Amino acid sequence: MDPIIETAIIFVISLIISAIIIFIVTKILGEKEGFGTALLAAFVGAIIYTGLYYLFGSGIIPELVGLKWAASILGAIGWLAALHFLYKMHWLKTVGIAIVIWIISAVVGYFLPTLATTGPL
């Protein structure tokens, strides 16, 4: 299969799985927004992580090469901000929901390791 098509398929599947996890967790914890907001949150998270990993790994800024751990931290902060603004939650609740989402995503990623290549999933 063409690598570009394969990457696109993996990205879409990861996006949908992430959105489902975000949707379920936010519903359980009392948020009213629908699946569209969860899909947008998953998409924004994937864009933030992908952009930062590219920036920190591509050599565009030579001083950042090899600092992928910093990309992860900055990506997490960016995704928290996205959740905060999309769901209009207090920061503490945003962090709590994000932790639950990351734990569930890690469990799902363990069982579906080939899908956990792009974004927070």
VMD Tcl script that builds the backbone (N, CA, C; Angstrom):
set m [mol new atoms 363]
animate dup $m
set s [atomselect $m all]
$s set {name element resname resid chain x y z} {
  {N N MET 1 A 0.850 -1.180 0.000}
  {CA C MET 1 A 0.000 0.000 0.000}
  {C C MET 1 A 0.896 1.243 0.000}
  {N N ASP 2 A 0.431 2.271 -0.661}
  {CA C ASP 2 A 1.158 3.535 -0.730}
  {C C ASP 2 A 1.303 4.109 0.685}
  {N N PRO 3 A 2.518 4.531 1.084}
  {CA C PRO 3 A 2.734 5.043 2.442}
  {C C PRO 3 A 1.851 6.245 2.796}
  {N N ILE 4 A 1.563 7.098 1.823}
  {CA C ILE 4 A 0.720 8.269 2.106}
  {C C ILE 4 A -0.706 7.833 2.417}
  {N N ILE 5 A -1.224 6.879 1.652}
  {CA C ILE 5 A -2.578 6.378 1.908}
  {C C ILE 5 A -2.618 5.641 3.237}
  {N N GLU 6 A -1.603 4.851 3.506}
  {CA C GLU 6 A -1.536 4.118 4.769}
  {C C GLU 6 A -1.490 5.080 5.958}
  {N N THR 7 A -0.690 6.124 5.852}
  {CA C THR 7 A -0.596 7.128 6.914}
  {C C THR 7 A -1.935 7.828 7.108}
  {N N ALA 8 A -2.607 8.159 6.023}
  {CA C ALA 8 A -3.915 8.825 6.114}
  {C C ALA 8 A -4.939 7.923 6.792}
  {N N ILE 9 A -4.934 6.647 6.450}
  {CA C ILE 9 A -5.874 5.702 7.065}
  {C C ILE 9 A -5.592 5.574 8.554}
  {N N ILE 10 A -4.330 5.435 8.920}
  {CA C ILE 10 A -3.961 5.324 10.338}
  {C C ILE 10 A -4.356 6.594 11.088}
  {N N PHE 11 A -4.121 7.756 10.466}
  {CA C PHE 11 A -4.483 9.022 11.100}
  {C C PHE 11 A -5.985 9.095 11.352}
  {N N VAL 12 A -6.793 8.737 10.366}
  {CA C VAL 12 A -8.258 8.810 10.510}
  {C C VAL 12 A -8.745 7.830 11.572}
  {N N ILE 13 A -8.220 6.621 11.567}
  {CA C ILE 13 A -8.631 5.635 12.584}
  {C C ILE 13 A -8.228 6.104 13.975}
  {N N SER 14 A -7.004 6.608 14.122}
  {CA C SER 14 A -6.553 7.128 15.416}
  {C C SER 14 A -7.412 8.302 15.866}
  {N N LEU 15 A -7.750 9.163 14.933}
  {CA C LEU 15 A -8.587 10.321 15.240}
  {C C LEU 15 A -9.953 9.885 15.750}
  {N N ILE 16 A -10.566 8.922 15.089}
  {CA C ILE 16 A -11.888 8.448 15.502}
  {C C ILE 16 A -11.822 7.768 16.870}
  {N N ILE 17 A -10.815 6.931 17.090}
  {CA C ILE 17 A -10.670 6.258 18.381}
  {C C ILE 17 A -10.445 7.289 19.487}
  {N N SER 18 A -9.578 8.258 19.238}
  {CA C SER 18 A -9.334 9.313 20.233}
  {C C SER 18 A -10.614 10.089 20.526}
  {N N ALA 19 A -11.357 10.425 19.481}
  {CA C ALA 19 A -12.597 11.180 19.665}
  {C C ALA 19 A -13.613 10.385 20.477}
  {N N ILE 20 A -13.710 9.098 20.226}
  {CA C ILE 20 A -14.635 8.253 21.000}
  {C C ILE 20 A -14.238 8.248 22.475}
  {N N ILE 21 A -12.945 8.098 22.749}
  {CA C ILE 21 A -12.469 8.110 24.143}
  {C C ILE 21 A -12.768 9.458 24.792}
  {N N ILE 22 A -12.453 10.548 24.108}
  {CA C ILE 22 A -12.712 11.883 24.651}
  {C C ILE 22 A -14.203 12.072 24.900}
  {N N PHE 23 A -15.028 11.669 23.944}
  {CA C PHE 23 A -16.480 11.812 24.070}
  {C C PHE 23 A -17.009 11.058 25.288}
  {N N ILE 24 A -16.612 9.802 25.429}
  {CA C ILE 24 A -17.102 8.983 26.552}
  {C C ILE 24 A -16.652 9.557 27.897}
  {N N VAL 25 A -15.377 9.897 28.002}
  {CA C VAL 25 A -14.856 10.427 29.269}
  {C C VAL 25 A -15.528 11.744 29.637}
  {N N THR 26 A -15.661 12.644 28.676}
  {CA C THR 26 A -16.270 13.941 28.989}
  {C C THR 26 A -17.754 13.792 29.328}
  {N N LYS 27 A -18.444 12.866 28.672}
  {CA C LYS 27 A -19.860 12.627 29.007}
  {C C LYS 27 A -19.993 12.065 30.418}
  {N N ILE 28 A -19.165 11.091 30.741}
  {CA C ILE 28 A -19.210 10.488 32.083}
  {C C ILE 28 A -18.939 11.541 33.155}
  {N N LEU 29 A -18.048 12.484 32.843}
  {CA C LEU 29 A -17.685 13.504 33.819}
  {C C LEU 29 A -18.520 14.778 33.696}
  {N N GLY 30 A -19.665 14.683 33.007}
  {CA C GLY 30 A -20.667 15.731 33.071}
  {C C GLY 30 A -20.654 16.809 32.017}
  {N N GLU 31 A -19.853 16.674 30.994}
  {CA C GLU 31 A -19.840 17.705 29.949}
  {C C GLU 31 A -20.998 17.476 28.981}
  {N N LYS 32 A -21.509 18.555 28.403}
  {CA C LYS 32 A -22.704 18.499 27.560}
  {C C LYS 32 A -22.399 18.492 26.058}
  {N N GLU 33 A -21.168 18.829 25.664}
  {CA C GLU 33 A -20.833 18.926 24.256}
  {C C GLU 33 A -20.971 17.571 23.569}
  {N N GLY 34 A -21.178 17.600 22.265}
  {CA C GLY 34 A -21.395 16.385 21.502}
  {C C GLY 34 A -20.125 15.786 20.926}
  {N N PHE 35 A -20.330 14.825 20.040}
  {CA C PHE 35 A -19.219 14.106 19.433}
  {C C PHE 35 A -18.369 15.023 18.557}
  {N N GLY 36 A -18.982 16.032 17.947}
  {CA C GLY 36 A -18.235 16.972 17.111}
  {C C GLY 36 A -17.142 17.686 17.877}
  {N N THR 37 A -17.451 18.069 19.116}
  {CA C THR 37 A -16.444 18.731 19.946}
  {C C THR 37 A -15.318 17.760 20.296}
  {N N ALA 38 A -15.677 16.513 20.583}
  {CA C ALA 38 A -14.659 15.499 20.880}
  {C C ALA 38 A -13.785 15.253 19.654}
  {N N LEU 39 A -14.394 15.217 18.476}
  {CA C LEU 39 A -13.639 15.016 17.244}
  {C C LEU 39 A -12.694 16.194 16.997}
  {N N LEU 40 A -13.176 17.402 17.247}
  {CA C LEU 40 A -12.334 18.587 17.092}
  {C C LEU 40 A -11.179 18.566 18.102}
  {N N ALA 41 A -11.458 18.171 19.337}
  {CA C ALA 41 A -10.409 18.088 20.359}
  {C C ALA 41 A -9.344 17.061 19.959}
  {N N ALA 42 A -9.785 15.925 19.436}
  {CA C ALA 42 A -8.835 14.903 18.991}
  {C C ALA 42 A -8.011 15.413 17.809}
  {N N PHE 43 A -8.664 16.110 16.889}
  {CA C PHE 43 A -7.961 16.650 15.713}
  {C C PHE 43 A -6.939 17.707 16.125}
  {N N VAL 44 A -7.356 18.625 16.991}
  {CA C VAL 44 A -6.443 19.674 17.460}
  {C C VAL 44 A -5.258 19.040 18.185}
  {N N GLY 45 A -5.527 18.042 19.021}
  {CA C GLY 45 A -4.443 17.346 19.720}
  {C C GLY 45 A -3.464 16.693 18.754}
  {N N ALA 46 A -3.993 16.040 17.732}
  {CA C ALA 46 A -3.133 15.384 16.744}
  {C C ALA 46 A -2.295 16.404 15.986}
  {N N ILE 47 A -2.891 17.534 15.621}
  {CA C ILE 47 A -2.157 18.580 14.900}
  {C C ILE 47 A -1.053 19.171 15.789}
  {N N ILE 48 A -1.389 19.433 17.046}
  {CA C ILE 48 A -0.398 19.998 17.970}
  {C C ILE 48 A 0.778 19.041 18.142}
  {N N TYR 49 A 0.490 17.773 18.455}
  {CA C TYR 49 A 1.563 16.798 18.658}
  {C C TYR 49 A 2.382 16.596 17.393}
  {N N THR 50 A 1.709 16.413 16.267}
  {CA C THR 50 A 2.420 16.172 15.018}
  {C C THR 50 A 3.296 17.362 14.646}
  {N N GLY 51 A 2.747 18.557 14.768}
  {CA C GLY 51 A 3.511 19.762 14.453}
  {C C GLY 51 A 4.739 19.909 15.319}
  {N N LEU 52 A 4.572 19.679 16.611}
  {CA C LEU 52 A 5.716 19.818 17.516}
  {C C LEU 52 A 6.762 18.732 17.295}
  {N N TYR 53 A 6.308 17.487 17.067}
  {CA C TYR 53 A 7.281 16.427 16.795}
  {C C TYR 53 A 8.043 16.709 15.510}
  {N N TYR 54 A 7.359 17.245 14.511}
  {CA C TYR 54 A 8.037 17.601 13.271}
  {C C TYR 54 A 9.052 18.715 13.531}
  {N N LEU 55 A 8.623 19.733 14.244}
  {CA C LEU 55 A 9.495 20.872 14.534}
  {C C LEU 55 A 10.731 20.441 15.321}
  {N N PHE 56 A 10.533 19.545 16.298}
  {CA C PHE 56 A 11.633 19.131 17.170}
  {C C PHE 56 A 12.475 18.003 16.566}
  {N N GLY 57 A 12.004 17.390 15.484}
  {CA C GLY 57 A 12.755 16.267 14.942}
  {C C GLY 57 A 13.257 16.456 13.530}
  {N N SER 58 A 12.826 17.515 12.864}
  {CA C SER 58 A 13.153 17.655 11.447}
  {C C SER 58 A 14.457 18.391 11.183}
  {N N GLY 59 A 14.923 19.151 12.127}
  {CA C GLY 59 A 16.134 19.919 11.914}
  {C C GLY 59 A 15.883 21.331 11.415}
  {N N ILE 60 A 14.617 21.740 11.330}
  {CA C ILE 60 A 14.302 23.113 10.921}
  {C C ILE 60 A 14.982 24.094 11.868}
  {N N ILE 61 A 14.884 23.787 13.143}
  {CA C ILE 61 A 15.589 24.574 14.161}
  {C C ILE 61 A 16.599 23.616 14.795}
  {N N PRO 62 A 17.847 23.663 14.368}
  {CA C PRO 62 A 18.839 22.665 14.809}
  {C C PRO 62 A 18.963 22.520 16.327}
  {N N GLU 63 A 18.743 23.590 17.050}
  {CA C GLU 63 A 18.878 23.534 18.509}
  {C C GLU 63 A 17.810 22.642 19.154}
  {N N LEU 64 A 16.708 22.375 18.447}
  {CA C LEU 64 A 15.610 21.595 19.021}
  {C C LEU 64 A 15.700 20.101 18.714}
  {N N VAL 65 A 16.575 19.720 17.784}
  {CA C VAL 65 A 16.683 18.315 17.403}
  {C C VAL 65 A 17.069 17.484 18.620}
  {N N GLY 66 A 16.384 16.388 18.820}
  {CA C GLY 66 A 16.665 15.504 19.940}
  {C C GLY 66 A 15.911 15.844 21.212}
  {N N LEU 67 A 15.104 16.875 21.177}
  {CA C LEU 67 A 14.338 17.264 22.365}
  {C C LEU 67 A 12.871 16.871 22.232}
  {N N LYS 68 A 12.628 15.634 21.778}
  {CA C LYS 68 A 11.241 15.198 21.585}
  {C C LYS 68 A 10.476 15.135 22.903}
  {N N TRP 69 A 11.174 14.972 23.999}
  {CA C TRP 69 A 10.500 15.003 25.301}
  {C C TRP 69 A 9.880 16.382 25.526}
  {N N ALA 70 A 10.564 17.424 25.063}
  {CA C ALA 70 A 10.025 18.785 25.186}
  {C C ALA 70 A 8.811 18.949 24.288}
  {N N ALA 71 A 8.839 18.314 23.113}
  {CA C ALA 71 A 7.678 18.350 22.221}
  {C C ALA 71 A 6.481 17.693 22.893}
  {N N SER 72 A 6.722 16.612 23.626}
  {CA C SER 72 A 5.632 15.934 24.341}
  {C C SER 72 A 5.043 16.831 25.422}
  {N N ILE 73 A 5.897 17.491 26.168}
  {CA C ILE 73 A 5.412 18.374 27.235}
  {C C ILE 73 A 4.648 19.556 26.647}
  {N N LEU 74 A 5.219 20.190 25.632}
  {CA C LEU 74 A 4.533 21.319 24.993}
  {C C LEU 74 A 3.235 20.876 24.321}
  {N N GLY 75 A 3.258 19.675 23.721}
  {CA C GLY 75 A 2.048 19.133 23.108}
  {C C GLY 75 A 0.957 18.893 24.133}
  {N N ALA 76 A 1.347 18.374 25.290}
  {CA C ALA 76 A 0.374 18.152 26.364}
  {C C ALA 76 A -0.233 19.465 26.840}
  {N N ILE 77 A 0.594 20.470 26.995}
  {CA C ILE 77 A 0.094 21.785 27.430}
  {C C ILE 77 A -0.838 22.375 26.371}
  {N N GLY 78 A -0.454 22.256 25.111}
  {CA C GLY 78 A -1.303 22.755 24.030}
  {C C GLY 78 A -2.631 22.037 23.960}
  {N N TRP 79 A -2.604 20.721 24.139}
  {CA C TRP 79 A -3.833 19.943 24.101}
  {C C TRP 79 A -4.710 20.261 25.304}
  {N N LEU 80 A -4.104 20.463 26.471}
  {CA C LEU 80 A -4.877 20.886 27.648}
  {C C LEU 80 A -5.572 22.221 27.383}
  {N N ALA 81 A -4.860 23.143 26.773}
  {CA C ALA 81 A -5.468 24.435 26.442}
  {C C ALA 81 A -6.628 24.249 25.472}
  {N N ALA 82 A -6.448 23.380 24.489}
  {CA C ALA 82 A -7.531 23.120 23.528}
  {C C ALA 82 A -8.747 22.536 24.235}
  {N N LEU 83 A -8.540 21.550 25.100}
  {CA C LEU 83 A -9.664 20.970 25.867}
  {C C LEU 83 A -10.345 22.032 26.721}
  {N N HIS 84 A -9.534 22.836 27.366}
  {CA C HIS 84 A -10.051 23.895 28.239}
  {C C HIS 84 A -10.973 24.837 27.465}
  {N N PHE 85 A -10.541 25.277 26.315}
  {CA C PHE 85 A -11.333 26.239 25.549}
  {C C PHE 85 A -12.489 25.595 24.796}
  {N N LEU 86 A -12.314 24.377 24.296}
  {CA C LEU 86 A -13.395 23.716 23.573}
  {C C LEU 86 A -14.543 23.310 24.497}
  {N N TYR 87 A -14.206 22.857 25.696}
  {CA C TYR 87 A -15.224 22.387 26.634}
  {C C TYR 87 A -15.588 23.433 27.684}
  {N N LYS 88 A -14.905 24.555 27.692}
  {CA C LYS 88 A -15.181 25.643 28.632}
  {C C LYS 88 A -15.211 25.138 30.084}
  {N N MET 89 A -14.173 24.389 30.430}
  {CA C MET 89 A -14.043 23.821 31.771}
  {C C MET 89 A -13.016 24.613 32.573}
  {N N HIS 90 A -13.076 24.442 33.884}
  {CA C HIS 90 A -12.019 24.986 34.734}
  {C C HIS 90 A -10.753 24.164 34.490}
  {N N TRP 91 A -9.600 24.787 34.752}
  {CA C TRP 91 A -8.329 24.126 34.468}
  {C C TRP 91 A -8.160 22.823 35.240}
  {N N LEU 92 A -8.575 22.793 36.496}
  {CA C LEU 92 A -8.405 21.575 37.295}
  {C C LEU 92 A -9.215 20.418 36.710}
  {N N LYS 93 A -10.446 20.696 36.300}
  {CA C LYS 93 A -11.268 19.656 35.677}
  {C C LYS 93 A -10.663 19.236 34.339}
  {N N THR 94 A -10.120 20.185 33.602}
  {CA C THR 94 A -9.477 19.873 32.326}
  {C C THR 94 A -8.319 18.902 32.537}
  {N N VAL 95 A -7.493 19.171 33.532}
  {CA C VAL 95 A -6.355 18.287 33.825}
  {C C VAL 95 A -6.851 16.905 34.242}
  {N N GLY 96 A -7.875 16.849 35.086}
  {CA C GLY 96 A -8.427 15.563 35.517}
  {C C GLY 96 A -8.963 14.755 34.351}
  {N N ILE 97 A -9.725 15.394 33.484}
  {CA C ILE 97 A -10.269 14.710 32.310}
  {C C ILE 97 A -9.139 14.259 31.390}
  {N N ALA 98 A -8.147 15.111 31.199}
  {CA C ALA 98 A -7.018 14.754 30.334}
  {C C ALA 98 A -6.272 13.537 30.874}
  {N N ILE 99 A -6.083 13.467 32.170}
  {CA C ILE 99 A -5.398 12.314 32.766}
  {C C ILE 99 A -6.186 11.033 32.512}
  {N N VAL 100 A -7.503 11.085 32.715}
  {CA C VAL 100 A -8.344 9.908 32.464}
  {C C VAL 100 A -8.272 9.522 30.978}
  {N N ILE 101 A -8.344 10.514 30.093}
  {CA C ILE 101 A -8.257 10.246 28.653}
  {C C ILE 101 A -6.914 9.607 28.314}
  {N N TRP 102 A -5.818 10.126 28.865}
  {CA C TRP 102 A -4.499 9.567 28.572}
  {C C TRP 102 A -4.363 8.137 29.088}
  {N N ILE 103 A -4.917 7.854 30.261}
  {CA C ILE 103 A -4.849 6.485 30.800}
  {C C ILE 103 A -5.615 5.526 29.902}
  {N N ILE 104 A -6.839 5.903 29.539}
  {CA C ILE 104 A -7.636 5.033 28.671}
  {C C ILE 104 A -6.968 4.894 27.303}
  {N N SER 105 A -6.426 5.974 26.784}
  {CA C SER 105 A -5.730 5.918 25.494}
  {C C SER 105 A -4.516 4.999 25.557}
  {N N ALA 106 A -3.810 5.008 26.681}
  {CA C ALA 106 A -2.658 4.117 26.841}
  {C C ALA 106 A -3.102 2.657 26.833}
  {N N VAL 107 A -4.211 2.360 27.503}
  {CA C VAL 107 A -4.734 0.990 27.525}
  {C C VAL 107 A -5.166 0.579 26.114}
  {N N VAL 108 A -5.911 1.438 25.444}
  {CA C VAL 108 A -6.342 1.146 24.072}
  {C C VAL 108 A -5.125 1.019 23.157}
  {N N GLY 109 A -4.145 1.909 23.313}
  {CA C GLY 109 A -2.930 1.859 22.514}
  {C C GLY 109 A -2.136 0.576 22.735}
  {N N TYR 110 A -2.247 -0.001 23.921}
  {CA C TYR 110 A -1.576 -1.265 24.204}
  {C C TYR 110 A -2.179 -2.387 23.363}
  {N N PHE 111 A -3.512 -2.352 23.220}
  {CA C PHE 111 A -4.194 -3.392 22.460}
  {C C PHE 111 A -4.210 -3.118 20.962}
  {N N LEU 112 A -4.063 -1.870 20.570}
  {CA C LEU 112 A -4.033 -1.485 19.156}
  {C C LEU 112 A -2.744 -0.710 18.864}
  {N N PRO 113 A -1.582 -1.323 19.068}
  {CA C PRO 113 A -0.321 -0.573 18.979}
  {C C PRO 113 A -0.046 0.032 17.609}
  {N N THR 114 A -0.530 -0.564 16.553}
  {CA C THR 114 A -0.236 -0.011 15.233}
  {C C THR 114 A -1.020 1.249 14.956}
  {N N LEU 115 A -2.072 1.512 15.734}
  {CA C LEU 115 A -2.859 2.708 15.524}
  {C C LEU 115 A -2.348 3.869 16.362}
  {N N ALA 116 A -1.447 3.595 17.277}
  {CA C ALA 116 A -0.993 4.637 18.201}
  {C C ALA 116 A 0.250 5.338 17.673}
  {N N THR 117 A 0.232 5.768 16.415}
  {CA C THR 117 A 1.415 6.367 15.835}
  {C C THR 117 A 1.290 7.863 15.629}
  {N N THR 118 A 0.091 8.399 15.649}
  {CA C THR 118 A -0.102 9.815 15.372}
  {C C THR 118 A -0.962 10.428 16.452}
  {N N GLY 119 A -0.479 11.499 17.047}
  {CA C GLY 119 A -1.273 12.214 18.030}
  {C C GLY 119 A -1.266 11.569 19.392}
  {N N PRO 120 A -2.159 11.991 20.248}
  {CA C PRO 120 A -2.143 11.555 21.632}
  {C C PRO 120 A -2.534 10.115 21.865}
  {N N LEU 121 A -3.163 9.464 20.890}
  {CA C LEU 121 A -3.526 8.064 21.077}
  {C C LEU 121 A -2.279 7.242 20.935}
}
mol reanalyze $m
mol bondsrecalc $m
mol representation Tube
mol addrep $m
